[in-house]
Amino acid sequence: MGLAVPKSDVSVKGSPVRRRRARLLCSLLLTVVAGAGTAASSASASSASSASSAFSASPSHAAGVAQAATAPAPLDRVVPAPASVRPAAGSYTIRSNTRIRVSASDGSARPARRVGDYLAKVLRPSTGFSLPVTARSGGDGIRLRLLPQAAGARKLGAEGYRLEVTGRAITLSARGSAGLFHGVQTLRQLLPASVERTTRQPGPWRVSRGTITDVPRYAWRGAMLDVSRHFFSVDQVKRYIDQLALYKLNKLHLHLSDDQGWRIAIDSWPRLATYGGSTQVGGGPGGYYTKADYREIVRYAASRELTVVPEIDMPGHTNAALASYARLNCDGVAQPLYTGTDVGFSSLCAPKEVTYDFVDDVIRELAALTPGRYLHIGGDEAHSTSHEDYAAFMDRVQPVVAKYGKTVVGWHQLTGARPAKGAIAQYWGLNGNEKEVAEAAKAGTRLVLSPANRAYLDMKYDADTPLGLSWAGYVEAKQSYDWDPATYIKDAPASSVLGVEAPLWSETLLTSPQLEYMAFPRLPGIAELGWSPARTHDWSDYRVRLAAQGPRWDALRIAYYPSPQIPWPAH
């Protein structure tokens, strides 16, 4: 595999105490041909050779290894760890005559049908079976049942499921489509990894008998994708959505604006996209989503049970907007477009009334495009805004979000102002000791935790990692996994924690394989922290379960980093 070199060199400057500042990275020149696979190394390989292997796929590896006739995976070998597992002897085998049966206790089977069609689309290429999806009842096959009013299903909540495997059938039950969909992800992991391939494989397709009853620990289990530093197409975002769905994540936070690019069309301020979106880090062509593009991302995310949370970062990180419209600047002079990576130098003009006309228009149009209940207003690293102006700005902007029917989300600097009632603060600090965050949590502000030295997927794994930044330190798989969201913020009540999120900033990332290399294997660990009960948290057990994901990622052609901390299967 060859390495492409961008035409423009990029200087990355900064201080180790700020979130997205970094040192000069010649490794930014590395790009990867989209869609390349990753050859996993053995657990004894050095991290340096592991890093380089991410950019050299093995043809024989990509072609796959014939499935050995081994015992099916135990029910507890999945990621995230299920809440309850009751194994039984024996297995169920998917065969050429297997049907996918969908039903609903209230007579409306359409959501179950959608999940059934999705499951069939996953299974048909590799098994070679027709797997018809039918509403005809029966006691055999793969049965997807919606039980919204059943007393026994109430404890599953909106996203939980029950998976029962006998010698005759696989029965997946849930109160809603999200639960069925999450249960399908578990079923995929219980089948051989070769089930993920797009060509016919030998099988057999056996699933261990027993019962899994599973519900999420937290309501917010998210991932953020920065499309502002480097722009990613609709298809690239869809590919990432599919990868998030594998591990039961339910929020896609899109960072749609920053100093380097504005990525969403706003009819009332058209130059934001056409001019502000015309570049990116390093001076590339940039790009933006039309409203139709954005709706397609939202639709596709919903089909994978993810809610899109759009972010317009303000009052800082706004150079793309300030370059697009001179009147947004305090002095009335437009800023030049920016292609570097420094932070904290830009600010909307808090005293000018036109600023709030602008904010109202942007939030109104974005809220109308977004069916989810959340809208993120950024608020981080506003170093060029005085504290007084920052607080006044947030006092004006938070009610605008509410006016258009959304719940406001902001980075945790919002807690240094006056968070609105019901606001959500996203924490990205390093040690959880910020008093204003704990005080806001005590007063009712809910928290989404993304500690940079644990959950930031753009941090390097080690000194030899050819991509990413290191201002928050090196973050290997164990460090990313081995923390407890309930106790991370000192003195904050555990009940204030709404969930977790894994941000992926794109200063050094230009392609889908590069996104994947930084996200995997760390992303599943954050997903497990969000889904699994605290009592299941155990690194020694998790690393074994995670290792079993390697062949699955190979089959899916996910370009992961083969961490030496994980005992990957030998090939």
Rosetta blueprint (number, residue, H / E / L):
1 M L
2 G L
3 L L
4 A E
5 V L
6 P L
7 K L
8 S L
9 D L
10 V L
11 S L
12 V L
13 K L
14 G L
15 S L
16 P L
17 V L
18 R L
19 R L
20 R L
21 R L
22 A L
23 R L
24 L L
25 L L
26 C H
27 S H
28 L H
29 L H
30 L L
31 T E
32 V L
33 V L
34 A L
35 G L
36 A L
37 G L
38 T L
39 A L
40 A L
41 S L
42 S L
43 A L
44 S L
45 A L
46 S L
47 S H
48 A H
49 S H
50 S H
51 A H
52 S H
53 S H
54 A L
55 F L
56 S L
57 A L
58 S L
59 P H
60 S H
61 H H
62 A H
63 A H
64 G L
65 V L
66 A L
67 Q L
68 A L
69 A L
70 T L
71 A L
72 P L
73 A L
74 P L
75 L L
76 D L
77 R L
78 V L
79 V L
80 P L
81 A L
82 P L
83 A L
84 S E
85 V E
86 R E
87 P E
88 A E
89 A E
90 G E
91 S E
92 Y E
93 T E
94 I E
95 R L
96 S L
97 N L
98 T L
99 R L
100 I E
101 R E
102 V E
103 S E
104 A E
105 S L
106 D L
107 G L
108 S L
109 A L
110 R H
111 P H
112 A H
113 R H
114 R H
115 V H
116 G H
117 D H
118 Y H
119 L H
120 A H
121 K H
122 V H
123 L H
124 R H
125 P H
126 S H
127 T H
128 G L
129 F L
130 S L
131 L L
132 P L
133 V E
134 T E
135 A L
136 R L
137 S L
138 G L
139 G L
140 D L
141 G E
142 I E
143 R E
144 L E
145 R E
146 L E
147 L L
148 P L
149 Q L
150 A L
151 A H
152 G H
153 A H
154 R H
155 K H
156 L H
157 G L
158 A L
159 E L
160 G L
161 Y E
162 R E
163 L E
164 E E
165 V E
166 T L
167 G L
168 R L
169 A E
170 I E
171 T E
172 L E
173 S E
174 A E
175 R L
176 G L
177 S H
178 A H
179 G H
180 L H
181 F H
182 H H
183 G H
184 V H
185 Q H
186 T H
187 L H
188 R H
189 Q H
190 L H
191 L L
192 P L
193 A H
194 S H
195 V H
196 E H
197 R L
198 T L
199 T L
200 R L
201 Q L
202 P L
203 G L
204 P L
205 W E
206 R E
207 V E
208 S E
209 R E
210 G E
211 T E
212 I E
213 T E
214 D E
215 V L
216 P L
217 R L
218 Y L
219 A L
220 W E
221 R E
222 G E
223 A E
224 M E
225 L E
226 D E
227 V L
228 S L
229 R L
230 H L
231 F L
232 F L
233 S L
234 V H
235 D H
236 Q H
237 V H
238 K H
239 R H
240 Y H
241 I H
242 D H
243 Q H
244 L H
245 A H
246 L L
247 Y L
248 K L
249 L L
250 N L
251 K E
252 L E
253 H E
254 L E
255 H E
256 L L
257 S E
258 D E
259 D L
260 Q L
261 G E
262 W E
263 R L
264 I E
265 A L
266 I L
267 D L
268 S L
269 W L
270 P L
271 R H
272 L H
273 A H
274 T H
275 Y L
276 G L
277 G L
278 S L
279 T L
280 Q L
281 V H
282 G H
283 G H
284 G L
285 P L
286 G L
287 G L
288 Y L
289 Y E
290 T L
291 K H
292 A H
293 D H
294 Y H
295 R H
296 E H
297 I H
298 V H
299 R H
300 Y H
301 A H
302 A H
303 S H
304 R L
305 E L
306 L L
307 T E
308 V E
309 V E
310 P E
311 E E
312 I L
313 D L
314 M L
315 P L
316 G L
317 H L
318 T L
319 N H
320 A H
321 A H
322 L H
323 A H
324 S H
325 Y L
326 A H
327 R H
328 L H
329 N L
330 C L
331 D L
332 G L
333 V L
334 A L
335 Q L
336 P L
337 L L
338 Y L
339 T L
340 G L
341 T L
342 D L
343 V L
344 G L
345 F L
346 S L
347 S L
348 L L
349 C L
350 A L
351 P L
352 K L
353 E H
354 V H
355 T H
356 Y H
357 D H
358 F H
359 V H
360 D H
361 D H
362 V H
363 I H
364 R H
365 E H
366 L H
367 A H
368 A H
369 L H
370 T L
371 P L
372 G L
373 R L
374 Y E
375 L E
376 H E
377 I L
378 G L
379 G L
380 D L
381 E L
382 A L
383 H L
384 S L
385 T L
386 S L
387 H H
388 E H
389 D H
390 Y H
391 A H
392 A H
393 F H
394 M H
395 D H
396 R H
397 V H
398 Q H
399 P H
400 V H
401 V H
402 A H
403 K H
404 Y L
405 G L
406 K L
407 T E
408 V E
409 V E
410 G E
411 W E
412 H H
413 Q H
414 L H
415 T H
416 G H
417 A L
418 R L
419 P L
420 A L
421 K L
422 G L
423 A L
424 I E
425 A E
426 Q E
427 Y E
428 W L
429 G L
430 L L
431 N L
432 G L
433 N L
434 E L
435 K H
436 E H
437 V H
438 A H
439 E H
440 A H
441 A H
442 K H
443 A L
444 G L
445 T L
446 R E
447 L E
448 V E
449 L E
450 S L
451 P L
452 A H
453 N H
454 R H
455 A H
456 Y L
457 L L
458 D L
459 M E
460 K L
461 Y L
462 D L
463 A L
464 D L
465 T L
466 P L
467 L L
468 G L
469 L E
470 S L
471 W L
472 A L
473 G L
474 Y L
475 V L
476 E L
477 A H
478 K H
479 Q H
480 S H
481 Y H
482 D L
483 W L
484 D L
485 P H
486 A H
487 T H
488 Y H
489 I L
490 K L
491 D L
492 A L
493 P L
494 A H
495 S H
496 S H
497 V E
498 L E
499 G E
500 V E
501 E E
502 A E
503 P E
504 L E
505 W L
506 S L
507 E L
508 T L
509 L L
510 L L
511 T L
512 S H
513 P H
514 Q H
515 L H
516 E H
517 Y H
518 M H
519 A H
520 F L
521 P L
522 R H
523 L H
524 P H
525 G H
526 I H
527 A H
528 E H
529 L H
530 G H
531 W H
532 S L
533 P L
534 A H
535 R H
536 T H
537 H L
538 D L
539 W H
540 S H
541 D H
542 Y H
543 R H
544 V H
545 R H
546 L H
547 A H
548 A L
549 Q H
550 G H
551 P H
552 R H
553 W H
554 D H
555 A H
556 L H
557 R L
558 I L
559 A L
560 Y L
561 Y L
562 P L
563 S L
564 P L
565 Q L
566 I L
567 P L
568 W L
569 P L
570 A L
571 H L
